[in-house]
Amino acid sequence: MRKDTKELLLTALKTIVASNEFRESLLEINENFFNLKQESHIRNVLLIHINNFFKEKILNYKAISEHPRINNTRIDLSIVNLDSLDDIFKIEFKFQLIGDYKRGNIIYRKNEIAYDFNNKKSDLFILIVIEWDDSEKLKFDKACGLEKSLINFNKGNTNHWRDAINLLFSDVHTSELYEHERIEIYKPYKTLYHFYFLSQRCEKQSNVPYDKLFKLLPFLEKVQELQLTEYELLINQFINAMDKHMCSNYDEILADVNTSAEQLQNLTEKQLLAFLTAAILRDRFIDWYLKDFIKSGTLLLALKELQYKAN
């Protein structure tokens, strides 16, 4: 799957998890399945939200659970390009309690990440960690007649579970970690959901030159003379040339950065690549965004700055 498509899907997933609609789905799950680990329930509602997103944006993709099979196991959730069925974005899920990250359990968590993310060659690993007040949950569980409660898994020292997670993920090379802002719900008791997205790191590779990008410069110099069909060709060439340089963490790189045309000269090489990545992804949501991006001369300025910074 092309890198710009992967970035589109990753951005869409982050947006869905941040939405009020998804929060409402989590509330319903926790109200009804409070006595269970909720991995499959969360995966299934996320699948529904993803497919609704594709319908809304008229994108010919389909999210499918338990597909495909790899080494006699099923991928938790895949997003399939219906125009090219072998073009698949693979996602693995893990739902855990903070007690799963006590010191004695770390080696098991490390093996799980290695298997789900590396061995299955997943494009994305989503870790969901649930947190609650043990006494409040135990009181509710007993009121429902439950003899056993999930809080039993949290016995022992759980003070450093966040540090343990960050340490584990930092040991997964060629990966990029995004921690979503925690989601708080209050039914049937206060519950915090922590979402971690582990994706393949997208950074400039020294063995991947910018030749394809810089070959566009002569055409961009004559941008005012282009016909509509030539714009479409140039847009496709630009997207293809960026394939090896797309940045999954472009939003973090550009946080608090002025990306106006007048300030492009102040951007670093990494920030310029993030800026170009953002332009490609916005084109998926805003009609003719890249056409205007090119026509205004912004792409020409950005590539000239990139050429200067790279030399």
C-alpha positions in Angstrom: 0.0 0.0 0.0 1.3 3.5 -0.9 2.7 5.6 1.9 0.3 8.5 1.3 -2.7 6.0 1.5 -1.3 4.6 4.8 -0.9 8.1 6.2 -4.5 8.9 5.2 -5.8 5.8 7.0 -3.7 6.5 10.1 -4.9 10.1 10.2 -8.5 8.9 9.8 -8.2 6.4 12.6 -6.8 9.1 15.0 -9.6 11.4 14.0 -12.3 8.7 14.7 -10.8 7.8 18.1 -10.9 11.5 19.0 -14.6 11.9 18.0 -17.5 12.3 20.3 -19.3 9.5 18.5 -16.5 7.1 19.3 -16.5 8.2 22.9 -20.2 7.4 23.1 -19.5 3.9 21.7 -16.9 3.4 24.4 -19.5 4.4 27.0 -22.0 1.8 25.7 -19.3 -0.8 25.7 -18.3 -0.1 29.3 -21.9 0.0 30.5 -22.6 -3.4 29.0 -19.3 -5.3 29.0 -17.7 -3.9 32.2 -16.8 -7.5 33.4 -14.9 -8.4 30.3 -11.7 -7.4 28.5 -13.1 -5.3 25.7 -10.7 -5.8 22.8 -13.1 -7.4 20.4 -15.9 -5.0 21.3 -13.8 -1.9 20.7 -12.4 -3.3 17.5 -15.8 -4.0 16.2 -17.2 -0.5 16.9 -14.1 1.0 15.4 -14.6 -1.0 12.3 -18.2 0.4 12.0 -16.9 4.0 12.4 -14.1 3.4 9.8 -16.6 2.0 7.2 -18.9 4.9 7.9 -16.0 7.2 7.2 -15.3 5.5 3.9 -19.0 5.9 2.9 -19.0 9.5 3.8 -15.9 10.3 1.9 -16.8 8.0 -1.0 -13.6 6.0 -0.7 -13.5 2.5 -2.1 -12.1 0.8 1.0 -13.6 -1.7 3.4 -12.6 -2.5 7.0 -12.9 -6.2 7.7 -12.3 -8.1 11.0 -10.4 -11.3 11.4 -8.8 -11.0 7.9 -6.6 -12.0 6.3 -5.0 -15.2 7.6 -1.2 -15.1 8.1 0.7 -18.2 9.4 -2.5 -19.8 10.6 -3.6 -16.8 12.5 -6.0 -14.0 11.6 -5.2 -10.3 11.5 -7.5 -8.5 14.0 -8.7 -5.8 11.5 -7.7 -5.0 7.9 -8.6 -2.2 5.6 -8.8 -3.5 2.1 -8.5 -1.4 -1.1 -11.5 -2.8 -3.1 -9.9 -1.7 -6.4 -6.9 -3.9 -5.5 -7.7 -6.6 -3.1 -4.1 -7.4 -2.3 -3.6 -3.8 -1.1 -4.2 -4.2 2.6 -3.6 -2.1 5.7 -3.2 -4.5 8.6 -4.0 -3.6 12.2 -3.5 -5.6 15.4 -5.1 -4.8 18.7 -4.3 -5.4 22.3 -6.5 -4.5 25.3 -4.8 -4.5 28.7 -5.1 -3.4 32.3 -2.5 -1.3 34.1 -1.7 -4.4 36.1 -0.5 -6.1 32.9 2.5 -3.7 33.1 3.8 -4.7 36.5 7.5 -5.5 36.5 7.1 -9.2 36.3 4.9 -9.0 33.3 7.0 -6.9 31.1 8.8 -9.7 29.2 5.3 -11.1 28.2 4.2 -7.7 26.9 7.5 -7.4 24.9 6.9 -10.7 23.2 3.3 -9.8 22.4 4.4 -6.6 20.7 7.2 -8.4 18.8 4.7 -11.0 17.5 1.8 -8.7 16.7 3.8 -5.9 15.2 6.9 -7.4 13.7 6.1 -11.1 13.0 2.7 -10.3 11.5 4.2 -7.3 9.7 1.4 -5.1 10.8 1.1 -1.6 9.6 -0.4 -0.5 12.9 -0.5 -1.8 16.4 -3.2 -0.3 18.7 -2.7 -0.8 22.4 -5.7 0.1 24.6 -5.1 0.3 28.3 -8.0 0.7 30.7 -7.8 2.4 34.1 -10.3 2.9 36.9 -10.6 3.3 40.6 -10.4 -0.2 41.9 -12.6 0.4 45.0 -15.3 2.0 42.8 -15.3 -0.8 40.3 -15.3 -3.5 43.0 -18.3 -1.9 44.6 -20.2 -1.9 41.3 -19.1 -5.4 40.4 -20.4 -6.7 43.8 -23.7 -4.9 43.3 -24.1 -6.9 40.1 -23.4 -10.2 41.9 -20.0 -10.8 40.3 -17.8 -13.0 42.4 -14.6 -12.2 40.4 -13.5 -8.8 39.2 -10.9 -7.6 36.7 -9.4 -5.6 39.5 -7.7 -8.7 40.7 -5.2 -8.3 37.8 -4.2 -5.0 39.2 -2.9 -6.3 42.5 0.7 -5.2 43.3 2.7 -2.1 42.4 1.1 -0.5 39.3 2.6 3.0 39.8 5.0 2.9 36.8 2.8 1.3 34.1 3.1 4.4 31.8 6.9 4.3 32.0 6.9 0.6 31.3 4.8 1.1 28.1 7.0 3.9 26.8 10.1 1.9 27.5 8.7 -1.1 25.7 7.7 0.8 22.6 11.0 2.7 22.5 12.7 -0.7 22.0 10.7 -1.4 18.8 13.0 0.0 16.1 11.7 1.5 12.9 8.4 2.4 14.7 6.6 5.6 15.6 4.6 5.9 18.8 1.5 8.2 19.1 -0.2 8.4 22.4 -3.8 9.7 22.1 -5.2 12.0 24.8 -6.9 9.8 27.3 -10.7 9.3 27.0 -12.7 9.7 30.1 -16.2 8.2 30.6 -18.3 8.1 33.8 -20.6 5.1 33.3 -21.0 2.8 35.1 -18.1 4.3 37.0 -15.2 6.6 36.1 -13.1 4.9 33.5 -10.0 6.1 31.5 -9.1 4.7 28.1 -5.6 5.2 26.9 -4.9 4.5 23.2 -1.4 4.0 21.9 -0.8 3.8 18.1 2.5 2.1 17.0 3.1 2.5 13.3 6.1 2.1 11.0 8.3 5.1 11.4 8.3 7.3 8.4 11.4 9.3 8.1 13.8 10.4 5.5 16.1 7.6 4.4 19.6 8.6 3.4 19.6 6.0 0.5 16.4 7.5 -0.9 17.2 10.6 -2.9 14.9 13.4 -3.9 15.6 13.1 -7.6 11.9 12.4 -8.5 10.8 15.4 -6.6 13.4 17.7 -8.1 12.6 16.6 -11.6 9.3 18.4 -11.2 10.9 21.8 -10.8 11.1 22.7 -14.5 7.4 22.0 -14.9 6.5 23.9 -11.8 8.4 26.9 -13.1 5.8 27.0 -16.0 2.8 26.3 -13.9 0.7 29.1 -15.3 0.9 27.6 -18.7 -0.5 24.2 -17.6 -3.8 22.8 -18.8 -6.2 20.9 -16.5 -5.1 17.5 -17.6 -1.4 18.5 -17.1 -2.2 19.5 -13.5 -3.7 16.1 -12.9 -0.5 14.5 -14.3 1.7 16.7 -12.3 -0.3 15.9 -9.1 0.1 12.2 -9.7 3.9 12.6 -10.3 4.2 14.6 -7.1 2.4 12.0 -5.0 4.5 9.2 -6.5 7.7 11.1 -5.9 6.8 11.6 -2.2 6.0 7.9 -1.7 9.3 7.2 0.2 9.3 10.5 2.1 5.8 10.6 3.7 5.9 11.4 7.4 3.4 9.6 9.7 4.1 12.1 12.5 3.7 15.2 10.3 1.2 16.8 12.6 3.7 16.6 15.5 6.6 17.9 13.4 4.5 20.9 12.3 3.0 21.7 15.7 3.5 25.4 16.4 5.4 25.9 13.1 4.4 28.7 10.8 4.0 27.1 7.3 2.9 30.2 5.4 4.6 30.6 2.0 6.7 33.5 3.4 8.1 31.3 6.2 9.0 28.2 4.2 12.6 29.3 4.1 12.8 28.9 7.9 11.6 25.3 7.8 14.1 22.4 8.3 14.4 19.6 5.8 12.2 17.4 8.1 9.6 20.1 8.5 9.5 20.6 4.7 8.8 16.9 4.2 6.0 17.0 6.8 4.6 20.1 5.1 4.5 18.3 1.7 2.9 15.2 3.4 0.2 17.4 4.9 -0.6 18.8 1.5 -1.1 15.4 0.0 -3.4 14.2 2.8 -5.5 17.4 2.7 -6.1 16.8 -1.0 -8.1 13.7 0.1 -10.6 15.8 2.0 -10.5 19.2 0.1 -11.3 19.1 -3.6 -8.5 20.4 -5.8 -6.3 21.2 -2.8 -3.1 20.1 -4.6 -4.1 21.9 -7.8 -4.3 25.2 -5.8 -1.1 24.2 -3.9 0.7 23.9 -7.2 -0.9 26.9 -9.0 -0.1 29.2 -6.1 3.6 28.4 -6.4 3.7 26.9 -2.9 5.0 23.5 -4.1 7.7 25.2 -6.2 8.9 27.2 -3.2 8.8 24.2 -0.9 10.8 22.0 -3.3 13.4 24.8 -3.9 13.8 25.1 -0.1 14.1 21.3 0.2 16.7 21.2 -2.6 18.7 24.0 -0.8 18.5 22.2 2.6 19.4 18.8 1.2 22.6 20.1 -0.6 
